[in-house]
């Protein structure tokens, strides 16, 4: 089916495919050359990346295999390699950094700014989950290499640091203060 779309001075022809053949991905010749990397295969690449940042990979490891946490400038960066139950046999590489909580005031303007910032990002994006915004990159481990792992970690850390600085300045005072944490076990 061919549709014509006119928007913002652009004329676009869109071809819509109503149904993909069952073997759509397998029928592509380049698909057969892809190799999925497992946790054991990708771990040395991630740890080489961390060593390149002058940190000890063992000190960055999380509680479970395939998890690392690193602080780069003002950004906390989480690196995860995992296989989901829904897609057994597929492995995923994820790098994410908590950016900020959803503000209590000016949230419509804030979300507009996030969308515009998101448009300018390369190889990663912003997401929202459970009241927090994150800078995120998630991909299958198919054909991943050292340079892509290095670039992804650098990119997520850069965007998180840069956009946190811009957003916290522009929306200063839009977040309610956190209540004090009671660590004494008694009344605050």
C-alpha positions as CSV (number, residue, x, y, z in Angstrom):
1,X,0.0,0.0,0.0
2,X,1.4,3.5,-0.9
3,X,0.4,6.5,1.1
4,X,1.3,10.2,0.5
5,X,2.0,12.3,3.5
6,X,2.4,16.1,3.5
7,X,3.8,17.6,6.6
8,X,6.0,20.6,7.5
9,X,6.8,21.3,3.8
10,X,7.9,17.7,3.3
11,X,6.3,15.3,0.8
12,X,6.9,11.7,1.8
13,X,5.8,8.5,0.1
14,X,5.2,5.8,2.7
15,X,5.0,2.2,1.7
16,X,3.1,0.2,4.3
17,X,3.6,-3.5,4.6
18,X,0.4,-5.1,5.8
19,X,2.0,-8.4,6.9
20,X,5.6,-9.6,7.0
21,X,6.4,-13.1,5.8
22,X,7.1,-15.6,8.6
23,X,10.7,-15.9,7.6
24,X,11.3,-12.2,7.0
25,X,14.4,-11.9,9.1
26,X,15.8,-15.3,8.3
27,X,15.4,-14.7,4.6
28,X,17.7,-11.7,4.6
29,X,21.2,-12.8,3.5
30,X,23.1,-10.6,6.0
31,X,21.2,-11.9,9.0
32,X,23.0,-15.3,8.8
33,X,26.4,-13.5,9.3
34,X,25.4,-12.0,12.6
35,X,26.8,-13.5,15.7
36,X,25.2,-13.1,19.1
37,X,27.7,-12.5,21.9
38,X,27.0,-14.1,25.3
39,X,27.8,-12.7,28.7
40,X,31.1,-14.6,28.7
41,X,32.1,-13.2,25.3
42,X,31.2,-9.6,26.0
43,X,32.5,-9.3,29.6
44,X,36.2,-8.9,28.5
45,X,35.2,-6.1,26.1
46,X,33.3,-4.2,28.8
47,X,36.1,-4.7,31.3
48,X,38.6,-3.5,28.7
49,X,36.5,-0.4,28.3
50,X,36.4,0.2,32.1
51,X,40.2,-0.3,32.3
52,X,40.5,2.3,29.5
53,X,38.7,4.7,31.9
54,X,41.3,4.1,34.5
55,X,39.1,2.1,36.9
56,X,39.4,-1.4,38.2
57,X,36.6,-3.5,36.5
58,X,36.4,-5.8,39.6
59,X,35.5,-2.8,41.8
60,X,32.7,-1.8,39.4
61,X,31.1,-5.3,39.3
62,X,27.5,-5.6,40.6
63,X,26.0,-8.3,42.7
64,X,25.1,-10.4,39.7
65,X,27.2,-11.4,36.7
66,X,26.8,-8.9,33.8
67,X,26.4,-5.8,36.0
68,X,28.8,-2.9,36.5
69,X,28.4,0.6,38.0
70,X,30.8,3.5,37.3
71,X,30.9,7.2,38.1
72,X,32.0,9.3,35.1
73,X,32.2,13.0,35.9
74,X,28.8,13.7,37.5
75,X,27.0,10.7,36.0
76,X,26.4,7.4,37.6
77,X,26.5,4.8,34.7
78,X,25.0,1.3,34.9
79,X,26.2,-1.3,32.4
80,X,24.2,-4.5,32.1
81,X,24.4,-7.6,29.9
82,X,21.4,-9.9,30.1
83,X,19.2,-12.4,28.4
84,X,15.5,-12.2,28.9
85,X,13.2,-15.1,29.5
86,X,11.0,-14.0,26.7
87,X,13.8,-14.0,24.2
88,X,16.0,-16.9,25.3
89,X,19.2,-17.2,23.4
90,X,19.3,-13.4,22.7
91,X,21.7,-11.3,24.8
92,X,21.3,-7.6,25.3
93,X,23.8,-4.8,26.1
94,X,22.4,-1.9,28.1
95,X,24.0,1.3,29.3
96,X,21.9,3.7,31.3
97,X,22.3,6.6,33.7
98,X,19.8,8.1,36.1
99,X,19.2,11.7,34.9
100,X,16.7,13.2,37.4
101,X,13.3,12.7,39.0
102,X,10.1,13.9,37.4
103,X,9.8,17.5,38.6
104,X,6.8,18.5,40.9
105,X,6.2,21.8,38.9
106,X,6.5,22.8,35.3
107,X,6.3,19.2,34.2
108,X,4.7,20.0,30.8
109,X,7.5,22.4,29.9
110,X,10.1,19.9,31.3
111,X,8.7,17.0,29.1
112,X,8.8,19.3,26.0
113,X,12.4,20.1,26.7
114,X,13.2,16.4,27.1
115,X,11.6,15.6,23.7
116,X,13.6,18.3,22.1
117,X,16.8,17.1,23.7
118,X,16.0,13.5,22.8
119,X,15.8,14.6,19.1
120,X,19.4,15.8,19.2
121,X,20.8,12.6,20.8
122,X,22.8,10.1,18.9
123,X,22.9,6.4,19.7
124,X,20.9,6.7,22.9
125,X,17.7,8.3,24.2
126,X,15.9,9.5,27.3
127,X,13.3,7.3,29.0
128,X,11.0,7.6,32.0
129,X,10.3,4.8,34.5
130,X,9.0,4.9,38.0
131,X,9.2,8.6,38.4
132,X,12.7,8.9,37.1
133,X,14.3,10.0,33.8
134,X,17.2,8.1,32.4
135,X,19.7,8.3,29.5
136,X,19.6,4.9,27.9
137,X,21.1,2.7,25.2
138,X,19.9,-0.8,24.7
139,X,20.8,-3.1,21.9
140,X,21.2,-6.8,21.1
141,X,24.8,-8.0,21.4
142,X,24.8,-9.1,17.8
143,X,28.1,-8.0,16.2
144,X,29.0,-5.6,19.0
145,X,32.7,-4.6,19.2
146,X,35.0,-2.8,21.5
147,X,34.7,0.6,19.8
148,X,30.9,0.5,20.1
149,X,31.0,-0.4,23.8
150,X,33.5,2.4,24.4
151,X,31.4,4.9,22.4
152,X,28.2,3.9,24.1
153,X,29.5,4.3,27.6
154,X,31.1,7.6,26.8
155,X,27.9,8.9,25.0
156,X,25.5,7.9,27.9
157,X,27.8,9.5,30.5
158,X,28.3,12.7,28.4
159,X,24.5,13.2,27.8
160,X,23.6,12.4,31.4
161,X,26.2,15.0,32.8
162,X,25.4,17.6,30.1
163,X,21.6,17.4,30.3
164,X,21.5,17.1,34.1
165,X,23.4,20.4,34.3
166,X,21.0,22.1,31.8
167,X,17.8,20.8,33.3
168,X,18.8,21.3,37.0
169,X,19.7,24.9,36.2
170,X,16.6,25.7,34.1
171,X,14.1,23.9,36.5
172,X,15.8,24.9,39.8
173,X,13.1,24.9,42.5
174,X,10.7,22.6,40.6
175,X,11.5,19.6,42.7
176,X,10.2,19.3,46.2
177,X,12.9,18.8,48.8
178,X,13.4,15.2,50.0
179,X,12.3,14.6,53.5
180,X,15.2,13.9,55.9
181,X,16.2,10.3,56.2
182,X,15.9,8.9,59.8
183,X,18.9,6.8,60.4
184,X,18.7,6.8,64.2
185,X,15.8,4.4,64.4
186,X,13.8,6.8,66.6
187,X,11.7,9.8,65.6
188,X,13.0,12.4,63.2
